């Protein structure tokens, strides 16, 4: 301090310097005495000014760290409970090691199916195939049956393996539903993985033949496509059943709204989420009021197919299933191109299952071609011949009409009607896509594992007493099916 004072310019002499120095010392002493008294009162050791500041800084940092950790925990809880979102299962995620094992097990399972391809009906040893990997065991149920279903959807085993077993991490789909299941999506969002209870898996496997028969009879059914059933066992840790499904909302880059429809009103409202881009909100029946599914020419097919699928689920004594519904606007090039002859020929080819015809006979191509020709004619104002030539095909529409007339038969038309086929759109995931005049709709029936047993009967009685006159989901399968179809009919145009 003394050297500092001496170096200051314009000091009025040594006497003033000594007085200033004495004053500073007195003030410093009283300042330190104040802290000594305070520390004695708090039963703390005496600190100098610098050490006291360091302690306070350390305390603030510790408190800040604790508050930050608490905020992070609450944020994760809010994400899981309040919102619906998609999060990367990276190396820091709690399910990273589980999903890594699932990928490894699925790779071995799919490879086994590829090595034994051509076996369409499950042998006794194929009902459950076990593959033991390092640290865990993967069990695959009815692998060849699901392989056949994948082929009918034009999903090759190589594509299936690449999507499910790539190095890209899975995405976790977090839902605020009452289900305790875990949901994962492949990184390309093409396939869904969902954990299931043992009861649900047993129900699916026990009705697998009926499910496959239904899809064979109605190849354009709106039922969700199950592509695999597995169980992973990690000794002394977990045993989980999970299923692989085709995602209804694929591709989802342009989907702007999503709904889960049950056809009832009680508890069927979701507050629209105004969150960030990573938040996915699935709305419900009451959110859809005042809107409609505008399908135009496809309305009749859509309503009838829902009736067929709902009747099948009623026969299994199932209720509480949902129609997943999403839509996106069609771009101008899609609107202009979907009625061209070239596009209609591609759609006709896509609509005919050339690999696994339901009856083993020739596929009903003629009725589909007739439908394609009629659609071209309905969207042209001048000569149909000119419309075909403008499409760039070089196939005179007149010749095509003649070919149809020469080869069409009543039996082929009857077969086409019996299997309730439609002209599929020329896009990915065409089974779950229905095009309207201005919008593309993604539709699929999911959650088909709830059986109307004694628990649901008791729940029905309680809700009848608790909510008289209200429409809730826990009702007899026949009533649920009728109400579900009626909702579709009332909201389609």
C-alpha positions in Angstrom: 0.0 0.0 0.0 2.8 2.4 0.9 4.6 1.9 -2.4 1.3 2.4 -4.2 0.7 5.7 -2.4 4.2 6.9 -3.1 3.7 6.3 -6.8 0.6 8.3 -7.0 1.2 11.8 -8.5 0.2 15.1 -6.8 0.2 13.8 -3.2 0.4 16.8 -0.8 3.4 15.5 1.1 4.6 12.8 3.5 2.2 13.9 6.3 -0.8 13.5 4.1 0.6 10.1 2.9 0.9 8.8 6.5 -2.6 10.0 7.4 -4.0 8.3 4.4 -2.2 5.1 5.1 -3.4 5.1 8.7 -7.0 5.6 7.6 -6.8 2.7 5.1 -5.4 0.4 7.8 -8.1 1.4 10.3 -10.8 0.7 7.7 -9.3 -2.6 6.7 -9.1 -3.6 10.3 -12.7 -2.7 11.0 -13.8 -4.5 7.8 -12.0 -7.7 8.9 -13.3 -7.3 12.5 -16.9 -7.3 11.0 -16.3 -10.6 9.3 -14.8 -12.1 12.4 -17.9 -11.2 14.4 -20.2 -12.5 11.8 -18.3 -15.8 11.5 -18.3 -16.3 15.3 -22.0 -15.8 15.4 -22.4 -18.4 12.6 -20.0 -20.8 14.4 -17.8 -20.7 11.4 -14.0 -20.3 11.3 -12.7 -16.9 10.5 -12.0 -16.2 6.8 -10.2 -13.4 5.1 -12.1 -11.4 2.5 -10.6 -13.4 -0.4 -11.3 -16.8 1.1 -14.8 -15.8 2.0 -15.5 -14.8 -1.6 -14.2 -18.1 -2.9 -16.5 -20.0 -0.5 -19.5 -18.0 -1.6 -18.6 -18.6 -5.2 -18.2 -22.3 -4.6 -21.6 -22.4 -2.8 -23.3 -20.6 -5.7 -21.7 -22.9 -8.2 -22.9 -26.0 -6.3 -26.4 -24.6 -5.9 -26.5 -23.8 -9.7 -25.3 -27.3 -10.6 -28.0 -28.8 -8.3 -30.7 -26.6 -9.8 -29.5 -27.5 -13.4 -29.6 -31.2 -12.6 -33.0 -30.9 -11.1 -34.3 -29.0 -14.2 -32.9 -31.6 -16.5 -34.6 -34.4 -14.5 -37.9 -32.5 -14.6 -37.5 -31.8 -18.3 -37.0 -35.4 -19.1 -40.1 -36.3 -17.0 -42.2 -33.7 -18.8 -41.0 -35.0 -22.2 -42.0 -38.5 -21.3 -45.3 -37.6 -19.6 -46.7 -34.5 -21.3 -45.5 -34.7 -24.9 -45.2 -37.0 -27.8 -41.7 -36.8 -29.4 -39.0 -38.5 -31.3 -35.6 -38.7 -29.8 -32.4 -40.3 -31.0 -31.3 -43.4 -29.1 -27.6 -42.4 -29.1 -24.8 -43.7 -26.8 -26.0 -41.5 -23.9 -29.6 -42.9 -24.1 -30.9 -45.4 -21.5 -32.0 -47.8 -24.3 -28.8 -47.6 -26.4 -27.4 -51.0 -25.3 -30.8 -52.6 -25.6 -31.4 -51.4 -29.2 -27.8 -52.4 -30.1 -28.6 -55.9 -29.0 -31.9 -55.9 -30.8 -30.1 -54.9 -34.0 -27.6 -57.6 -33.7 -30.2 -60.2 -32.9 -32.5 -59.1 -35.8 -29.5 -59.3 -38.2 -28.9 -62.9 -37.3 -32.7 -63.7 -37.5 -33.1 -62.1 -40.9 -30.0 -63.8 -42.2 -31.4 -67.2 -41.0 -34.7 -66.4 -42.9 -32.7 -65.6 -46.0 -30.8 -68.8 -45.8 -34.1 -70.8 -45.5 -36.2 -68.9 -48.0 -38.9 -70.7 -49.9 -40.5 -72.2 -46.8 -43.9 -70.5 -46.7 -45.6 -72.5 -44.0 -44.1 -72.8 -40.6 -42.6 -76.1 -39.6 -42.7 -77.2 -36.0 -39.2 -76.0 -35.4 -39.9 -72.7 -37.1 -42.5 -71.6 -34.6 -39.7 -70.4 -32.3 -36.1 -70.0 -33.5 -33.4 -69.1 -30.9 -30.2 -67.4 -31.7 -27.7 -67.0 -28.9 -25.4 -64.0 -29.2 -22.8 -62.7 -26.8 -24.5 -61.6 -23.7 -28.1 -62.2 -24.8 -30.5 -64.5 -26.7 -32.9 -63.6 -29.5 -36.0 -65.6 -30.2 -37.9 -65.3 -33.5 -41.5 -66.6 -33.9 -43.0 -67.8 -37.2 -40.1 -66.2 -39.2 -41.0 -67.8 -42.5 -44.7 -66.6 -42.3 -43.7 -63.0 -41.7 -41.1 -63.3 -44.5 -43.9 -64.2 -46.9 -45.8 -61.2 -45.8 -42.8 -59.0 -46.3 -42.5 -60.3 -49.9 -46.1 -59.6 -50.6 -45.4 -56.0 -49.7 -42.3 -55.9 -52.0 -40.0 -55.6 -49.1 -36.9 -57.6 -49.8 -34.9 -59.1 -47.0 -31.9 -57.0 -47.9 -34.0 -53.8 -47.5 -35.5 -55.0 -44.3 -32.1 -55.8 -42.8 -30.6 -52.5 -44.0 -33.4 -50.5 -42.3 -33.5 -52.4 -39.0 -29.8 -53.2 -38.6 -28.0 -50.2 -40.0 -25.4 -48.3 -37.9 -27.8 -45.4 -37.7 -29.4 -45.2 -34.3 -33.1 -45.9 -33.7 -35.5 -43.2 -32.7 -37.6 -43.4 -29.6 -41.2 -42.5 -29.9 -42.4 -41.2 -26.5 -46.2 -41.2 -26.1 -48.5 -40.0 -23.4 -50.8 -42.9 -23.9 -51.8 -45.3 -21.1 -49.8 -48.1 -22.7 -46.6 -49.0 -20.8 -45.0 -50.2 -24.1 -41.7 -48.7 -25.5 -41.8 -47.6 -29.1 -38.8 -47.3 -31.4 -38.6 -46.3 -35.1 -35.9 -47.1 -37.5 -33.8 -44.1 -38.5 -35.5 -44.0 -41.9 -38.9 -44.1 -40.1 -40.0 -47.0 -42.2 -40.5 -49.6 -39.5 -41.9 -49.4 -36.0 -40.7 -51.6 -33.1 -43.1 -51.9 -30.1 -42.6 -53.9 -26.9 -45.6 -56.2 -26.1 -46.8 -58.2 -23.2 -46.7 -62.0 -23.3 -50.5 -62.1 -23.5 -50.6 -59.8 -26.5 -47.9 -61.9 -28.3 -49.8 -65.1 -27.6 -53.0 -63.6 -28.9 -51.3 -62.6 -32.2 -49.6 -65.9 -32.7 -52.7 -67.9 -31.9 -54.7 -65.9 -34.5 -51.8 -65.5 -37.0 -53.4 -67.9 -39.5 -56.6 -66.0 -39.5 -54.7 -62.7 -39.8 -52.8 -64.0 -42.8 -56.0 -65.4 -44.4 -57.6 -62.0 -44.1 -54.7 -60.3 -45.8 -54.6 -62.9 -48.5 -58.3 -62.4 -49.2 -58.1 -58.6 -49.0 -54.6 -57.7 -50.1 -55.4 -54.0 -49.9 -56.7 -54.2 -46.3 -56.1 -51.2 -44.0 -54.9 -53.5 -41.2 -51.4 -52.7 -39.9 -48.8 -55.1 -41.3 -46.9 -57.1 -38.6 -43.5 -58.0 -40.1 -41.9 -59.9 -37.2 -42.4 -61.1 -33.6 -39.4 -61.5 -31.4 -38.2 -61.9 -27.8 -34.9 -60.7 -26.4 -33.5 -62.3 -23.2 -30.6 -60.7 -21.4 -29.7 -63.0 -18.4 -30.5 -61.6 -15.0 -31.7 -58.3 -16.6 -34.7 -58.2 -18.9 -37.0 -60.4 -21.0 -38.9 -58.4 -23.6 -41.3 -59.4 -26.4 -41.5 -56.9 -29.3 -43.1 -56.8 -32.7 -41.9 -55.1 -35.9 -44.6 -53.2 -37.9 -44.7 -51.3 -41.1 -45.1 -47.6 -40.2 -48.5 -46.2 -41.3 -47.0 -42.6 -41.5 -44.2 -43.4 -44.0 -42.8 -41.3 -45.5 -43.7 -38.5 -43.1 -41.7 -35.5 -44.4 -44.7 -33.6 -45.5 -47.4 -34.8 -43.1 -48.8 -31.8 -41.3 -51.4 -33.3 -39.0 -52.1 -36.7 -37.4 -55.1 -38.3 -35.7 -55.9 -41.4 -33.7 -59.6 -42.3 -34.2 -61.8 -44.7 -32.2 -65.2 -43.4 -33.1 -66.2 -42.3 -29.5 -66.1 -39.1 -27.6 -65.2 -39.7 -23.9 -61.6 -38.8 -23.3 -61.0 -38.2 -27.0 -59.5 -34.8 -27.0 -55.8 -33.7 -27.1 -54.6 -30.2 -26.6 -52.8 -29.2 -29.7 -49.1 -28.8 -28.9 -47.3 -25.6 -29.9 -43.9 -27.1 -29.2 -40.8 -27.3 -31.4 -40.1 -29.2 -34.5 -39.2 -32.4 -32.6 -42.7 -32.6 -31.1 -45.2 -34.9 -32.7 -48.8 -34.4 -31.7 -51.4 -37.1 -32.4 -54.9 -35.6 -32.1 -58.1 -37.5 -31.4 -61.8 -37.8 -32.4 -63.0 -34.6 -30.9 -60.2 -32.6 -32.5 -61.5 -33.8 -35.9 -65.0 -32.3 -35.5 -66.0 -30.0 -38.3 -63.5 -31.7 -40.7 -63.8 -34.5 -43.3 -61.8 -37.1 -45.2 -62.2 -35.8 -48.7 -61.6 -38.9 -51.0 -64.2 -38.3 -53.8 -64.1 -41.5 -55.9 -62.2 -43.5 -53.3 -64.8 -42.8 -50.6 -66.9 -45.9 -51.3 -63.9 -48.2 -51.4 -62.5 -46.7 -48.2 -65.7 -47.0 -46.2 -66.3 -50.6 -47.4 -62.8 -51.7 -46.6 -63.1 -50.3 -43.0 -66.3 -52.4 -42.7 -64.5 -55.5 -43.8 -61.6 -55.0 -41.5 -63.8 -54.1 -38.5 -65.9 -57.2 -39.1 -62.8 -59.4 -39.0 -61.8 -57.8 -35.7 -65.3 -58.3 -34.3 -65.0 -62.0 -35.2 -61.8 -62.1 -33.0 -63.8 -60.5 -30.1 -61.5 -57.4 -30.3 -62.3 -53.8 -29.4 -60.5 -50.5 -28.7 -58.6 -50.5 -32.0 -57.9 -47.2 -33.8 -57.7 -45.8 -37.2 -54.4 -43.8 -37.6 -55.1 -40.9 -40.0 -52.8 -38.3 -41.4 -52.8 -36.1 -44.5 -50.7 -33.8 -46.5 -51.4 -31.6 -49.5 -50.6 -33.0 -53.0 -48.1 -31.0 -54.9 -48.9 -29.6 -58.4 -46.8 -32.2 -60.2 -48.5 -35.0 -58.3 -51.9 -33.6 -59.2 -51.0 -33.3 -62.8 -49.2 -36.6 -63.1 -51.5 -39.0 -61.2 -54.0 -39.2 -64.1 -51.4 -39.7 -66.9 -51.4 -43.0 -68.7 -47.8 -43.7 -67.7 -48.6 -43.3 -64.1 -51.8 -45.4 -64.3 -49.9 -48.3 -65.9 -47.4 -48.2 -63.0 -50.3 -48.0 -60.5 -51.9 -51.0 -62.2 -48.7 -53.0 -61.9 -48.3 -52.1 -58.3 -51.9 -53.0 -57.5 -51.5 -56.6 -58.7 -49.7 -59.0 -56.4 -47.6 -60.9 -59.0 -45.7 -62.9 -56.3 -48.4 -64.3 -54.1 -51.8 -64.2 -55.8 -54.5 -65.0 -53.1 -55.9 -67.9 -55.0 -52.9 -69.0 -57.0 -54.6 -68.1 -60.3 -53.6 -65.4 -62.7 -53.8 -61.9 -61.2 -56.9 -59.8 -62.2 -55.1 -57.3 -64.3 -57.9 -56.7 -66.8 -60.4 -55.0 -64.4 -57.6 -52.8 -63.1 -56.6 -51.8 -66.7 -60.3 -51.1 -67.4 -60.4 -48.9 -64.3 -57.2 -47.1 -65.4 -58.6 -46.5 -68.9 -61.8 -45.1 -67.4 -59.9 -42.8 -65.1 -57.9 -41.4 -68.0 -61.0 -40.9 -70.1 -62.8 -39.1 -67.1 -60.0 -36.6 -66.8 -59.6 -35.7 -70.5 -61.8 -33.1 -72.3 -60.7 -33.9 -75.9 -60.0 -37.1 -77.7 -58.8 -40.0 -75.5 -56.3 -40.9 -78.2 -54.6 -37.4 -77.9 -54.5 -37.7 -74.1 -52.6 -41.0 -74.3 -50.2 -39.7 -76.8 -49.6 -36.6 -74.7 -48.7 -38.9 -71.8 -45.7 -40.0 -73.9 -46.5 -43.6 -73.9 -46.9 -44.2 -77.6 -49.7 -46.7 -76.9 -52.9 -45.9 -78.7 -55.7 -45.9 -76.2 -58.0 -47.4 -78.8 -55.8 -50.5 -79.1 -55.6 -50.8 -75.3 -59.4 -50.8 -75.1 -59.6 -53.5 -77.7 -57.1 -55.6 -75.8 -59.1 -55.2 -72.7 -62.3 -56.2 -74.4 -60.7 -59.3 -76.0 -59.2 -60.7 -72.7 -61.7 -59.6 -70.1 -63.9 -62.3 -68.5 -66.6 -62.2 -65.9 -64.6 -64.5 -63.6 -61.7 -62.1 -63.5 -64.0 -59.2 -62.7 -65.7 -61.2 -60.0 -62.3 -62.2 -58.5 -61.3 -58.5 -58.5 -64.4 -57.5 -56.7 -64.2 -60.4 -54.2 -60.7 -59.3 -53.1 -61.7 -55.7 -52.9 -58.7 -54.4 -54.7 -58.2 -50.7 -55.7 -55.9 -48.8 -57.9 -53.0 -48.1 -55.5 -51.1 -44.8 -55.8 -47.7 -44.8 -57.3 -45.8 -44.0 -54.1 -44.0 -45.6 -51.1 -46.1 -47.4 -48.6 -49.0 -47.5 -51.0 -51.1 -50.0 -48.9 -51.6 -47.3 -46.3 -52.1 -44.3 -48.7 -55.3 -43.2 -50.3 -55.3 -40.1 -52.6 -58.2 -37.6 -52.7 -58.6 -34.8 -55.1 -56.3 -32.4 -53.2 -54.8 -34.4 -50.3 -52.9 -37.6 -49.7 -54.2 -39.6 -46.7 -52.3 -42.1 -44.6 -54.6 -44.6 -43.0 -54.2 -47.8 -41.0 -55.9 -49.8 -38.3 -53.7 -50.5 -35.3 -53.9 -51.7 -31.6 -55.8 -55.0 -32.3 -54.8 -56.9 -29.1 -57.6 -55.8 -26.7 -60.0 -58.7 -26.2 -63.5 -58.3 -24.6 -62.8 -60.5 -21.6 -64.2 -60.3 -18.1 -62.1 -57.3 -17.1 -63.4 -55.3 -20.0 -66.9 -56.4 -19.2 -66.6 -55.1 -15.7 -65.1 -51.9 -17.0 -68.1 -51.5 -19.4 -70.5 -51.9 -16.4 -68.6 -49.3 -14.4 -68.5 -46.8 -17.3 -72.2 -47.2 -18.0 -72.9 -46.2 -14.4 -70.3 -43.5 -14.3 -70.9 -41.9 -17.8 -74.6 -42.6 -18.7 -75.4 -41.6 -22.2 -71.7 -41.0 -23.2 -69.9 -42.8 -25.9 -66.8 -44.5 -24.5 -64.4 -47.1 -26.0 -65.1 -50.1 -23.7 -68.2 -51.6 -25.3 -69.1 -54.9 -26.9 -67.1 -55.7 -30.1 -70.3 -55.6 -32.2 -71.2 -52.1 -31.0 -67.6 -50.9 -31.2 -67.4 -52.1 -34.8 -70.7 -50.5 -35.8 -69.9 -47.2 -34.2 -66.4 -47.2 -35.7 -67.7 -47.7 -39.2 -70.4 -45.2 -38.7 -67.8 -42.6 -37.7 -65.9 -43.3 -40.9 -69.0 -43.0 -43.0 -70.1 -39.8 -41.4 -66.7 -38.1 -41.8 -65.9 -39.2 -45.4 -66.9 -37.4 -48.5 
